[in-house]
């Protein structure tokens, strides 16, 4: 059975759709030989990407990130905690990645998606090892009070490259984060200065106004799928399911390698293939940095 060639003919269109469903790998390989994908993208091009900051009004920091159809909503809530004895001058970050049933037909109600805790761990490791956030900036009173940043990321549409979109939304949410002003009350306890009390400091100011974190070495990632001698950047969910071998490269804003993740797969990742993936990630990192800068500039204008 061949791939129909007659465009515009209804029966041919039905045959193409049937061929794609019955022989998905052969369908893709027909396109790969022409160095093009079914959605019209060259093999090394990522999908259109957007960032909208301040998507959740009740959060201290939030962002909606879209890579193609893959959509992530990230929101940060801040709470005062007692720092650990080992790190009395540091705050903490807790990250949770959620995949509700609305995001994909493969996620069943009442059953957590198997990949969710994997992505949560990847995000935590990446943000920690990149050094993007200086945890000392989250300290309030040494040994007594520090900020706990709860970052929740909700996958609204899972159409491939979930980690890339989740990391982008996390980075964007932290760039949007405004740490609340706090003061000491008469009992010596830390109190968040809110609009409800007119923004007045009860006693001694710990930080007089809302603050933004200083982000350094911001991590950006690109996921690629490997098939034979082909490398496809930013795969869709269909491409990931068909070609199976996935490589995710994370670089920081200085182009330094943060991590490389390859969870099995039938294709060996040779040195040349890894180098090509890193080169694609370096190019993608510049694109994402520009998109993030434009989003932050737009917030400043508003």
FENMOJO-V705204 format. One record per backbone hydrogen bond with DSSP energy under -1.0 kcal/mol. CO is the residue of the C=O (numbers start at 1). NH is the residue of the N-H. If there is no record, write none. Layout:
CO;NH  CO;NH
//
This chain:
5;7  9;13  10;14  11;15  12;16  13;17  14;18  15;19  16;20  17;21  18;22  19;23  23;27  24;28  25;29  26;30  28;32  29;33  31;34  31;36  32;35  37;40  41;37  42;45  43;233  48;68  50;66  52;64  56;59  60;178  61;76  62;54  63;74  64;52  65;72  66;50  67;70  70;67  71;156  71;157  72;65  73;154  74;63  75;152  76;60  76;61  77;150  79;148  81;146  87;90  88;143  92;149  94;151  96;153  98;155  100;103  103;158  104;107  108;111  115;119  116;120  117;121  118;122  119;123  120;124  121;125  122;126  123;127  124;128  125;129  126;130  132;216  134;137  135;91  135;138  136;139  138;147  141;144  141;145  145;140  145;141  146;81  147;92  148;79  149;94  150;77  151;96  152;75  153;98  154;73  157;71  161;165  162;166  163;167  164;168  165;169  166;170  167;171  168;172  169;173  170;174  171;175  172;176  173;177  179;211  181;193  182;206  182;207  183;191  185;188  189;185  191;183  194;199  195;198  197;200  204;184  207;182  211;179  220;251  222;249  223;234  224;247  225;232  227;230  230;227  232;225  236;240  237;241  238;242  239;243  240;244  243;245  245;226  247;224  248;261  249;222  250;258  250;259  251;220  252;255  256;252  259;250  261;248  262;264  268;270  270;274  271;275  272;276  273;277  274;278  275;279  276;280  277;281  278;282  279;283  280;284  281;285  282;286  283;287  284;288  285;289  286;290  287;291  288;292  289;293  290;294  291;295  292;296  293;297  294;298  295;299  296;300  297;301  298;302
//
